[in-house]
């Protein structure tokens, strides 16, 4: 057994032991996915990218991405959403001092998306805590150097896979200090929450900004499983929610579970969180999906395909359970894989058929992204360029594909028309609805369909 496989197996068993639950022995949750809604009250179905992993290593913390890149993305795939990476190190380069020039540059990019009708989620990204975990600075990203405390513990600079850095003593200690399980740095979580307050104050009036993803793939250091999620992680989230709501009472706040386990389909123990805003809560759930067989290097083929499909089913059920407990909508914050591997396009299609809002990892050039290092489309472009309902005039019950036909079943609630993105490949002259009246925007490739405003609607779009 490879070392990575052994570590993964140990972590799975540890997680199950600590959590004390095995989700797939319980009854499945009620069907139906909770969605974010727009100003009209229509359910939004979001499709886009994480933009971008390059922000992890650039000196200014901004992704290597241009406005022309965004235009090409829409022409090729009809996206309407971005999970835009922020870096704590760039927001708060020194304790208590927030870089307004950095936030202005982020705002410039947010306006690129706003002009094109996109929705933006701002994600405070971290992996392996921060670049200060190694002298070379090339391993981790996210946290500033002043918030990195290794206490002289070692971090081996060579690892068989990057995830193995999480098990290094120095990395564990850096996280333990942040979560204040050491008792030595109680100020760090407050600094992090303060950084979020600065971000929210800057973007609260930006209509394109849907909300804030509080921390990418939280890692508990020496505290794992339910003890971590209901303890230190929940405490961080409460502090961040309070700081954000002190300046922004409208935007969504999105929470991630502990990545280890939840990414593979195991249950999360995240509790319910009170939202201090007036009106309905706006707290949502943004889990990631990296099925364990693929995360360990298998392809989406043969026996691995069957096992992967099973874990995706567990992931969906556990995601719905957690979302119901939190009381908010679900957005798939990350999924992705090497698109040159056998079965990769099938896996992307399988995830799309879950009907979730989603952002693919990531918009960077390379074998995982939509374009290679020379700008040539990878197989991802073809499979991601799929018809989907962008906004639904009611509560979606089911979204299904049969060849080139797309069907949406929804409970109409007087919120407005339903909008579809229809790619030229499958709908060269637009689409024809099975019910209702339609208008077609060929430049944006958007079909807008007006149907009855109450009751169950079954709406099928076929090529004109």
C-alpha positions as CSV (number, residue, x, y, z in Angstrom):
1,X,0.0,0.0,0.0
2,X,1.3,3.5,-0.9
3,X,2.1,5.7,2.0
4,X,-0.6,8.2,0.9
5,X,-3.2,5.4,0.8
6,X,-2.1,4.2,4.3
7,X,-2.4,7.7,5.8
8,X,-5.8,8.2,4.1
9,X,-7.0,4.9,5.5
10,X,-5.8,5.8,9.0
11,X,-7.4,9.3,8.8
12,X,-10.8,7.8,7.7
13,X,-10.8,5.3,10.5
14,X,-9.8,8.0,13.0
15,X,-12.5,10.3,11.7
16,X,-15.2,7.7,12.0
17,X,-14.0,6.8,15.6
18,X,-14.1,10.4,16.7
19,X,-17.3,11.3,15.0
20,X,-19.0,8.2,16.3
21,X,-21.3,7.9,13.3
22,X,-21.5,6.0,10.1
23,X,-23.8,8.0,7.8
24,X,-24.6,5.3,5.3
25,X,-26.4,3.2,7.9
26,X,-28.9,5.9,8.4
27,X,-32.0,6.7,6.3
28,X,-31.4,9.0,3.3
29,X,-32.5,12.6,3.8
30,X,-35.5,14.0,2.0
31,X,-34.9,14.8,-1.6
32,X,-34.4,18.3,-2.8
33,X,-31.5,20.7,-2.8
34,X,-31.5,24.1,-1.1
35,X,-30.5,26.9,-3.4
36,X,-29.4,30.5,-3.0
37,X,-32.1,32.9,-4.4
38,X,-31.8,36.2,-6.3
39,X,-33.5,39.5,-5.6
40,X,-36.6,38.2,-7.3
41,X,-36.7,35.1,-5.2
42,X,-35.7,32.7,-8.0
43,X,-33.5,29.8,-7.2
44,X,-30.0,30.4,-8.6
45,X,-28.0,27.6,-10.1
46,X,-24.4,28.7,-10.3
47,X,-21.7,27.2,-12.6
48,X,-18.2,28.5,-12.6
49,X,-14.6,28.2,-11.5
50,X,-12.2,28.8,-8.6
51,X,-10.2,31.8,-9.8
52,X,-7.5,30.9,-9.3
53,X,-4.9,28.7,-7.7
54,X,-2.2,31.1,-9.0
55,X,-3.2,33.6,-6.3
56,X,-1.6,31.3,-3.7
57,X,1.9,32.1,-4.9
58,X,1.8,35.6,-6.6
59,X,3.5,38.4,-4.6
60,X,0.3,40.5,-4.6
61,X,-2.0,37.6,-3.8
62,X,-4.0,38.1,-7.0
63,X,-4.7,35.4,-9.6
64,X,-3.1,35.5,-13.0
65,X,-6.3,36.2,-14.8
66,X,-7.4,38.9,-17.2
67,X,-10.7,40.4,-18.3
68,X,-10.2,38.9,-21.7
69,X,-9.8,35.5,-20.0
70,X,-13.2,36.0,-18.5
71,X,-14.8,36.8,-21.8
72,X,-13.3,33.6,-23.3
73,X,-14.6,31.6,-20.4
74,X,-18.2,32.8,-20.9
75,X,-18.0,32.3,-24.7
76,X,-16.7,28.8,-24.3
77,X,-18.7,27.5,-21.2
78,X,-21.4,30.0,-20.3
79,X,-20.4,30.3,-16.7
80,X,-22.2,32.7,-14.2
81,X,-20.2,32.2,-11.0
82,X,-16.7,32.5,-9.5
83,X,-15.2,31.5,-6.2
84,X,-12.5,34.2,-6.1
85,X,-9.5,33.4,-3.9
86,X,-8.3,35.9,-1.3
87,X,-5.2,35.6,0.8
88,X,-5.1,36.6,4.5
89,X,-1.5,37.5,4.1
90,X,-2.5,40.1,1.5
91,X,-5.5,41.4,3.5
92,X,-3.6,41.8,6.7
93,X,0.1,42.0,6.0
94,X,0.8,43.3,9.5
95,X,-1.3,42.8,12.6
96,X,-4.4,45.1,12.5
97,X,-3.4,46.9,9.3
98,X,-5.5,46.1,6.2
99,X,-4.2,46.6,2.7
100,X,-6.8,48.8,1.0
101,X,-4.8,48.8,-2.3
102,X,-5.1,45.0,-2.4
103,X,-8.8,45.2,-1.7
104,X,-9.1,47.8,-4.4
105,X,-7.5,45.5,-6.9
106,X,-9.8,42.7,-5.9
107,X,-12.7,45.1,-6.3
108,X,-11.5,45.9,-9.9
109,X,-11.8,42.2,-10.7
110,X,-15.1,41.9,-9.0
111,X,-16.4,44.6,-11.4
112,X,-15.2,42.5,-14.4
113,X,-17.6,39.8,-13.2
114,X,-20.4,42.3,-12.3
115,X,-20.4,43.8,-15.8
116,X,-21.1,40.3,-17.2
117,X,-23.8,39.4,-14.7
118,X,-21.8,36.9,-12.6
119,X,-22.1,36.1,-9.0
120,X,-19.0,36.3,-6.8
121,X,-18.1,34.3,-3.7
122,X,-15.0,35.6,-1.9
123,X,-13.0,32.8,-0.5
124,X,-10.3,33.2,2.2
125,X,-8.0,30.5,1.0
126,X,-5.4,28.5,2.8
127,X,-3.5,25.3,2.3
128,X,-1.0,23.9,4.8
129,X,-1.5,27.1,6.9
130,X,0.9,29.5,5.1
131,X,4.1,30.0,3.1
132,X,6.0,30.4,6.4
133,X,6.0,26.7,7.2
134,X,9.1,26.2,5.1
135,X,12.1,28.5,4.6
136,X,11.6,28.4,0.8
137,X,8.0,29.5,1.2
138,X,6.8,27.3,-1.6
139,X,4.6,24.8,0.3
140,X,1.7,26.5,2.0
141,X,-0.4,29.6,1.4
142,X,-2.9,31.8,3.1
143,X,-1.7,32.9,6.6
144,X,0.8,35.8,7.0
145,X,4.2,35.2,8.4
146,X,3.5,37.1,11.6
147,X,0.7,34.6,12.4
148,X,2.9,31.6,11.8
149,X,4.3,30.0,15.0
150,X,6.2,26.7,14.5
151,X,8.0,26.8,17.9
152,X,11.1,25.3,16.2
153,X,9.3,22.1,15.3
154,X,10.4,20.5,12.0
155,X,8.6,20.6,8.6
156,X,10.3,18.3,6.1
157,X,10.5,20.1,2.8
158,X,10.2,17.0,0.6
159,X,6.9,15.0,0.7
160,X,5.5,12.2,-1.5
161,X,2.3,14.2,-1.9
162,X,1.6,17.8,-0.8
163,X,-1.2,16.7,1.7
164,X,1.5,15.0,3.8
165,X,2.7,18.4,4.9
166,X,-0.4,18.5,7.2
167,X,1.2,15.7,9.3
168,X,4.4,17.6,9.9
169,X,4.9,18.7,13.5
170,X,5.6,22.3,12.7
171,X,2.4,22.5,10.5
172,X,0.3,20.9,13.3
173,X,1.7,23.4,15.8
174,X,0.9,26.4,13.6
175,X,-2.7,25.3,13.4
176,X,-2.8,24.5,17.1
177,X,-1.7,28.0,17.9
178,X,-4.4,29.4,15.6
179,X,-7.2,27.4,17.1
180,X,-5.7,28.3,20.6
181,X,-5.5,24.7,21.7
182,X,-2.1,25.6,23.0
183,X,-3.3,28.6,24.9
184,X,-0.4,30.7,23.7
185,X,-1.9,32.8,20.9
186,X,-5.6,33.6,21.7
187,X,-5.3,36.7,19.5
188,X,-5.0,34.9,16.1
189,X,-8.6,33.9,15.6
190,X,-9.7,37.5,16.4
191,X,-7.2,38.8,13.9
192,X,-8.7,36.5,11.3
193,X,-12.2,37.6,12.1
194,X,-11.1,41.2,11.9
195,X,-9.7,40.6,8.5
196,X,-13.1,39.3,7.4
197,X,-14.7,42.5,8.8
198,X,-12.3,44.6,6.6
199,X,-13.2,42.5,3.5
200,X,-17.0,42.7,4.3
201,X,-16.8,46.5,4.9
202,X,-15.2,46.9,1.5
203,X,-17.6,44.7,-0.5
204,X,-20.9,45.0,1.3
205,X,-22.2,47.4,-1.4
206,X,-21.0,45.4,-4.4
207,X,-24.1,43.8,-5.9
208,X,-22.1,41.0,-7.6
209,X,-20.7,39.8,-4.3
210,X,-23.0,37.0,-3.2
211,X,-21.1,36.2,0.0
212,X,-18.0,35.1,1.8
213,X,-16.5,31.6,2.2
214,X,-14.9,31.9,5.6
215,X,-12.0,29.4,5.3
216,X,-10.8,27.0,2.7
217,X,-10.6,23.3,3.8
218,X,-10.1,23.9,7.6
219,X,-7.6,21.6,9.3
220,X,-7.7,21.0,13.0
221,X,-4.0,20.3,13.7
222,X,-4.0,18.0,16.7
223,X,-7.8,18.2,17.1
224,X,-9.8,16.3,14.6
225,X,-13.3,15.2,13.7
226,X,-16.5,16.2,15.6
227,X,-14.4,17.7,18.4
228,X,-12.8,20.1,16.0
229,X,-15.9,21.0,14.1
230,X,-18.1,21.6,17.1
231,X,-15.2,23.2,19.1
232,X,-12.5,25.4,17.6
233,X,-13.9,25.6,14.1
234,X,-17.4,26.6,15.3
235,X,-15.8,29.2,17.5
236,X,-13.9,30.7,14.6
237,X,-17.1,30.8,12.5
238,X,-19.1,32.5,15.3
239,X,-16.4,35.2,15.6
240,X,-16.3,35.8,11.9
241,X,-20.1,35.9,11.5
242,X,-20.3,38.5,14.3
243,X,-17.6,40.7,12.7
244,X,-19.1,40.4,9.2
245,X,-22.6,41.2,10.4
246,X,-21.3,44.3,12.2
247,X,-20.7,45.9,8.8
248,X,-22.7,43.7,6.3
249,X,-26.2,42.4,7.1
250,X,-27.2,41.2,3.7
251,X,-24.5,39.0,2.1
252,X,-24.4,35.3,2.5
253,X,-21.8,33.7,4.9
254,X,-20.7,30.3,3.7
255,X,-19.2,27.6,5.9
256,X,-16.9,24.7,5.1
257,X,-16.6,21.5,7.0
258,X,-13.3,19.8,8.0
259,X,-11.9,18.7,4.7
260,X,-10.6,15.4,5.8
261,X,-13.5,13.0,5.6
262,X,-16.1,15.4,4.4
263,X,-14.4,15.8,1.0
264,X,-14.7,12.0,0.6
265,X,-18.3,11.6,1.5
266,X,-18.1,11.2,5.3
267,X,-20.4,13.1,7.6
268,X,-19.7,16.6,9.0
269,X,-20.5,17.5,12.6
270,X,-20.8,21.3,11.9
271,X,-23.6,22.6,14.2
272,X,-26.3,25.2,13.5
273,X,-25.2,28.8,13.7
274,X,-27.4,31.8,14.6
275,X,-27.3,34.6,12.1
276,X,-27.7,38.0,14.0
277,X,-29.1,39.8,11.0
278,X,-32.8,40.8,10.9
279,X,-34.8,38.6,8.7
280,X,-34.1,35.0,7.5
281,X,-30.7,33.5,8.1
282,X,-28.2,33.8,5.3
283,X,-25.7,31.2,6.3
284,X,-24.9,28.5,3.7
285,X,-22.8,25.4,3.3
286,X,-19.9,25.0,0.8
287,X,-18.4,21.5,1.0
288,X,-15.8,20.1,-1.4
289,X,-16.0,16.9,-3.3
290,X,-12.9,14.8,-4.0
291,X,-14.0,11.1,-3.9
292,X,-11.4,9.0,-2.1
293,X,-10.7,6.6,-4.9
294,X,-9.8,9.4,-7.3
295,X,-8.0,11.4,-4.5
296,X,-5.7,8.4,-4.1
297,X,-4.9,8.3,-7.8
298,X,-7.4,5.9,-9.3
299,X,-9.3,6.7,-12.6
300,X,-13.1,6.9,-12.9
301,X,-13.2,3.6,-14.6
302,X,-14.2,-0.1,-13.9
303,X,-14.4,-1.0,-10.2
304,X,-13.2,2.4,-9.1
305,X,-16.1,4.0,-11.0
306,X,-18.6,2.0,-9.0
307,X,-16.9,2.8,-5.7
308,X,-16.7,6.5,-6.7
309,X,-20.4,6.6,-7.6
310,X,-21.2,5.1,-4.2
311,X,-19.1,7.7,-2.3
312,X,-20.7,10.5,-4.3
313,X,-24.1,9.2,-3.1
314,X,-22.9,9.2,0.5
315,X,-21.5,12.7,-0.1
316,X,-24.8,14.0,-1.4
317,X,-26.8,12.5,1.5
318,X,-24.4,13.8,4.1
319,X,-24.2,17.2,2.5
320,X,-28.0,17.5,2.6
321,X,-28.1,16.5,6.3
322,X,-25.5,19.1,7.2
323,X,-27.3,21.8,5.1
324,X,-30.6,21.0,6.9
325,X,-28.9,21.4,10.3
326,X,-27.2,24.7,9.3
327,X,-30.5,25.8,7.7
328,X,-29.1,27.2,4.4
329,X,-28.3,26.5,0.7
330,X,-25.5,24.3,-0.7
331,X,-22.8,25.3,-3.2
332,X,-20.2,22.8,-4.2
333,X,-17.1,24.9,-3.5
334,X,-14.5,22.6,-5.2
335,X,-14.2,19.5,-7.3
336,X,-11.8,18.7,-10.1
337,X,-9.3,16.2,-11.5
338,X,-6.7,15.7,-14.2
339,X,-8.7,15.9,-17.4
340,X,-6.2,13.8,-19.3
341,X,-7.0,10.7,-17.2
342,X,-9.4,8.0,-18.4
343,X,-13.0,8.7,-17.3
344,X,-12.4,12.3,-16.3
345,X,-15.0,13.8,-18.6
346,X,-17.6,11.3,-17.3
347,X,-16.9,12.2,-13.7
348,X,-17.4,15.9,-14.4
349,X,-20.7,15.0,-16.1
350,X,-21.7,12.9,-13.2
351,X,-21.2,15.8,-10.8
352,X,-23.1,18.2,-13.0
353,X,-26.1,15.9,-12.9
354,X,-26.3,16.3,-9.1
355,X,-28.0,19.6,-10.0
356,X,-25.9,21.6,-7.5
357,X,-24.4,25.1,-7.8
358,X,-20.7,24.5,-8.2
359,X,-17.2,25.9,-8.9
360,X,-14.6,23.7,-10.5
361,X,-11.0,23.6,-9.3
362,X,-9.6,25.6,-11.0
363,X,-9.2,28.3,-13.7
364,X,-5.5,27.9,-13.9
365,X,-3.9,26.6,-17.1
366,X,-2.9,23.0,-17.0
367,X,-4.3,19.4,-17.2
368,X,-6.9,20.2,-14.4
369,X,-8.1,23.4,-16.0
370,X,-10.1,24.4,-19.0
371,X,-7.1,25.5,-21.0
372,X,-3.5,24.1,-21.2
373,X,-0.3,26.0,-20.8
374,X,-0.5,27.2,-24.4
375,X,-4.1,28.3,-24.1
376,X,-5.5,25.3,-26.0
377,X,-8.9,23.9,-24.6
378,X,-8.6,20.8,-22.6
379,X,-11.4,18.1,-22.5
380,X,-12.9,20.1,-19.6
381,X,-14.3,22.8,-21.9
382,X,-16.4,20.4,-23.9
383,X,-17.9,18.7,-20.9
384,X,-18.4,21.8,-18.8
385,X,-20.1,23.6,-21.6
386,X,-23.5,22.1,-20.9
387,X,-27.0,23.5,-20.9
388,X,-28.2,24.4,-17.4
389,X,-30.9,26.5,-15.7
390,X,-29.3,29.7,-14.4
391,X,-32.4,30.9,-12.5
392,X,-35.6,29.0,-11.8
393,X,-38.9,30.7,-11.1
394,X,-39.7,28.5,-8.1
395,X,-38.3,25.7,-6.0
396,X,-36.5,23.2,-8.1
397,X,-37.6,19.6,-7.6
398,X,-35.6,17.8,-10.3
399,X,-33.1,18.6,-13.0
400,X,-32.5,15.9,-15.6
401,X,-30.8,15.4,-19.0
402,X,-31.9,13.1,-21.8
403,X,-29.6,13.5,-24.8
404,X,-29.7,17.1,-25.7
405,X,-33.0,17.8,-23.9
406,X,-32.9,19.5,-20.5
407,X,-35.9,19.1,-18.1
408,X,-36.5,21.1,-14.9
409,X,-39.4,20.3,-12.5
410,X,-40.1,23.1,-10.1
411,X,-42.8,24.4,-7.7
412,X,-43.6,27.9,-9.2
413,X,-43.8,30.6,-6.6
414,X,-44.5,33.9,-8.5
415,X,-40.8,34.9,-8.5
416,X,-40.2,35.4,-12.2
417,X,-39.2,33.7,-15.4
418,X,-36.8,30.7,-15.7
419,X,-33.5,31.3,-17.5
420,X,-31.4,28.7,-19.4
421,X,-27.9,28.8,-20.8
422,X,-27.9,26.8,-24.0
423,X,-24.5,26.1,-25.7
424,X,-24.2,26.4,-29.5
425,X,-22.9,22.8,-29.8
426,X,-26.3,21.3,-28.7
427,X,-28.7,24.2,-29.3
428,X,-27.3,26.0,-32.5
429,X,-30.5,28.0,-33.0
430,X,-31.6,28.2,-29.4
431,X,-34.2,26.1,-27.6
432,X,-37.9,25.5,-27.6
433,X,-39.8,25.1,-24.3
434,X,-42.4,22.4,-23.7
435,X,-44.6,25.0,-21.9
436,X,-44.8,28.7,-21.6
437,X,-43.5,31.5,-23.8
438,X,-39.9,32.2,-24.5
439,X,-37.4,34.9,-25.6
440,X,-33.9,34.1,-27.0
441,X,-30.8,36.2,-26.5
442,X,-28.3,34.7,-29.1
443,X,-25.4,36.9,-28.0
444,X,-25.5,35.6,-24.4
445,X,-27.1,32.3,-25.4
446,X,-29.8,32.7,-22.8
447,X,-33.4,31.4,-23.2
448,X,-35.9,33.1,-20.9
449,X,-39.1,31.2,-20.3
450,X,-42.3,32.5,-18.7
451,X,-44.6,29.8,-17.3
452,X,-47.5,29.7,-14.9
453,X,-46.7,31.3,-11.6
454,X,-48.0,28.7,-9.2
455,X,-48.1,24.9,-8.9
456,X,-45.8,22.2,-10.2
457,X,-44.2,23.0,-13.6
458,X,-42.4,20.5,-15.8
459,X,-40.4,22.4,-18.3
460,X,-38.3,20.7,-21.0
461,X,-36.0,22.5,-23.4
462,X,-35.2,20.9,-26.8
463,X,-33.1,22.3,-29.6
464,X,-35.1,24.6,-32.0
